[in-house]
C-alpha cells in the first residue's frame, strides 16, 4: 500500500515538474538566441566600421540599439519562463 500511495503522490506532482522543465527550455532558448543576436550585430558592426571608418558614430549608435533590442528579447524570454 505504501508503494501505491507514493506513486499517486508522484503522479500528482508531475504537471509541476513538466512546467519547470518547459520553463527552463524557454529560458535557455531565449538566452541563446539573444547571445547569437548580439554576436551577429557586433560582428557586422566591426565589418561596417572596417569598410567605412568615417561612419563609426552612426554604426556604434545603431549597433548599441540593436544589441539592446536583442538583449530585451532574451530578458522577456527569461521572465516568460517563470
ROVEX-121312 format. One line per field, with one value per residue (C-alpha): residue number from 1; x, y, z. Coordinates in nm, 2 decimals, decimal comma, always signed. Layout:
nr <- c(NUM|...)
x <- c(X|...)
y <- c(Y|...)
z <- c(Z|...)
This chain:
nr <- c(1|2|3|4|5|6|7|8|9|10|11|12|13|14|15|16|17|18|19|20|21|22|23|24|25|26|27|28|29|30|31|32|33|34|35|36|37|38|39|40|41|42|43|44|45|46|47|48|49|50|51|52|53|54|55|56|57|58|59|60|61|62|63|64|65|66|67|68|69|70|71|72|73|74|75|76|77|78|79|80|81|82)
x <- c(+0,00|+0,29|+0,42|+0,08|+0,04|+0,40|+0,31|-0,01|+0,18|+0,44|+0,17|+0,01|+0,33|+0,41|+0,24|+0,45|+0,77|+0,68|+0,61|+0,96|+1,12|+0,94|+1,02|+1,39|+1,39|+1,22|+1,47|+1,76|+1,65|+1,58|+1,92|+2,09|+1,90|+1,99|+2,36|+2,36|+2,19|+2,43|+2,73|+2,59|+2,53|+2,88|+3,05|+2,86|+2,93|+3,30|+3,28|+3,10|+3,35|+3,63|+3,47|+3,38|+3,57|+3,41|+3,07|+3,19|+2,95|+2,64|+2,73|+2,80|+2,47|+2,27|+2,47|+2,40|+2,03|+2,02|+2,21|+1,97|+1,67|+1,83|+1,90|+1,55|+1,40|+1,63|+1,50|+1,14|+1,20|+1,36|+1,07|+0,82|+0,98|+0,86)
y <- c(+0,00|+0,23|+0,20|+0,28|+0,60|+0,71|+0,65|+0,86|+1,14|+1,14|+1,15|+1,44|+1,64|+1,55|+1,86|+2,09|+1,92|+1,94|+2,31|+2,36|+2,18|+2,37|+2,70|+2,61|+2,52|+2,86|+3,05|+2,86|+2,91|+3,28|+3,34|+3,15|+3,34|+3,68|+3,58|+3,48|+3,81|+4,02|+3,84|+3,89|+4,26|+4,31|+4,12|+4,31|+4,64|+4,57|+4,48|+4,80|+5,01|+4,83|+4,92|+5,28|+5,42|+5,76|+5,62|+5,49|+5,71|+5,61|+5,24|+5,25|+5,41|+5,16|+4,87|+4,96|+5,00|+4,66|+4,49|+4,63|+4,50|+4,16|+4,15|+4,28|+3,98|+3,75|+3,91|+3,87|+3,50|+3,47|+3,63|+3,43|+3,11|+3,16)
z <- c(+0,00|+0,07|-0,28|-0,43|-0,22|-0,32|-0,69|-0,65|-0,48|-0,76|-1,03|-0,85|-0,88|-1,24|-1,40|-1,18|-1,28|-1,65|-1,61|-1,46|-1,75|-2,02|-1,85|-1,84|-2,21|-2,29|-2,08|-2,24|-2,59|-2,53|-2,38|-2,65|-2,92|-2,75|-2,74|-3,11|-3,19|-3,00|-3,16|-3,51|-3,45|-3,31|-3,59|-3,86|-3,69|-3,69|-4,06|-4,13|-3,95|-4,13|-4,47|-4,38|-4,07|-4,12|-4,02|-3,68|-3,48|-3,67|-3,67|-3,30|-3,22|-3,44|-3,30|-2,94|-3,02|-3,20|-2,91|-2,66|-2,85|-2,88|-2,50|-2,43|-2,61|-2,40|-2,08|-2,20|-2,26|-1,92|-1,74|-1,95|-1,83|-1,47)
